[in-house]
Amino acid sequence: MSMTISSDLSALDEYLDHLGDGVDEAVRPAAQKGAQVLYDYVRRNAPVSERAHMFHGTHAVYGPYQPGSLRDSIYQVYSKDNSGQSKATYHVSWNHKKVPYGFMVEFGTSTREAHPFIRPAVALLPAASDAVEMELMKRVGEII
């Protein structure tokens, strides 16, 4: 599971063309500002155990994992594949290889209740969008 924030400004392309390449260069840092809002929230809300713990998979037991392993595996990354001119996409998630149990924490299991730390960040999408807009306007203002 991951959250994605995208800034698609293609509708503004025609209007902003006269400003040159500076506008396209402003899109990625603006999108990153929005991703940062989500990333910070997800890291703050990732549960941290009090002591080292094991992960019990279907066929094996893994670990031990140190307290904060889940929180520390959370990342934000720019997606070249989902980005382009006037569009920048960032993903916020946890590293599934370092912490394979993140999905079970987020959604729960038959024996453990869920402790969502990514899904609640959806409530921050308006704030993330505002951060994108503010950064973009700041950078466009510098170009003008």
Secondary structure, DSSP 4 states (H G I P E B T S, - for coil): -EEEEEEE-GGGHHHHGGGTHHHHHHHHHHHHHHHHHHHHHHHHHS---SS-EEEE-SS-EEEEE-TTHHHHHEEEEE-STT-BTTEEEEEEEE-TTT-TTHHHHHH--SSS----SSGGGGGGHHHHHHHHHHHHHHHHHHH-
